[in-house]
Amino acid sequence: MKAASAVAATLTGVGLDVIGYNPEASGAQSAGTIMGIRFLMFAVPIALAILSFLIYKTQYKLKGARLDQLTKDVNALHAKQGRK
C-alpha cells in the first residue's frame, strides 16, 4: 500500500510538472495547464482502468481446473496440519 501511494504521488508530481503547473499562480493557470489537469484527472485513470481490466482478463489464471487443483492442494495441506 505504501509503495502504491508513493508511485501515485510520484506520477502525480511528474504529470503536474510536465503540464506546466505553477503552484504560485493558483488562480491563474494557463489554458494548456488546465486542459492538462483535466487530462490527468479523467483520461489517465480511464486508460489505466482499461489496461488493468485487459491484464486481468488475459493474465488471471485462477479458474477452472487450476482453481480446483489448488483448492485440493490447500485442503490436503490443512488436513495434514490438523486444521479444518
N, C-alpha and C positions, 0 to 999 in steps of 0.2 A: 504494500500500500504506500509506503514511504517512497519507494522507487518510482511508482507511477505518478505520485504527486510531484516529485522532483522533475520528472520528464515533462509533465504537463506544464509546470511553471517555466521550465527552460524553453519549451516550444512557444509558449505564450510570449515570453520576453523576446525571443528571436523574431517571432512574427510581427510584434509591435515595432521592433527596430527596423525590420525590412520595409514595412509600410510607411515609415517615417513619423511615427507617433512622437509627439513632443509633450511630455508631462507639464512643462512650464506654460504651455498655451492651452490650458484645459478647456476653455470655451471657444477657442478659435483654431481648430484643426482644419487642415486643407480638405478640399472635397475628395482628393485621392486617398487621404488618410482615413476619412470617414467611410469611404467605399471599402477600403482595405479592412477596417474593423468589422464592417458588416460581413465581408467575405470570411474573415476568421471566425465570426460568431455563427454563421449559418452553413456556408458551403463546405468548409473543412470538416466540421462534425458529421455532416451528412455523408460526405465521401468516406470518412473513416468508419462510419456505421455500416455502409455498404461493403467496404473492404472486410470488416470484421465478419459480417454475415457470409460473404463468399469464402473466407478462410474456414469458418465453422462448417459450412455445407460441404466443402471439398476435403477438409483435413480431419474432421471429427470421426473417429473410427470406433467409438464405444457404442456399438449397436449390433443387433443380430447375434450371430454365433460367437463373436468375440466377447460380447457382454455376457452371454450365457456361460462361457468358459471361465471368465474372470469371476463371476458370481460363484461358480462351483469351487474355484480355487480358494477364494476368500472364506467361503463356508467351511471348506475342508481345513483350512488353517485355523479357524476359530474353534472347530471341533477338536482339533489336535491340542489346542491350548486350553481346552476346557471351558470355552465361552459359549454363550448361546447366541 
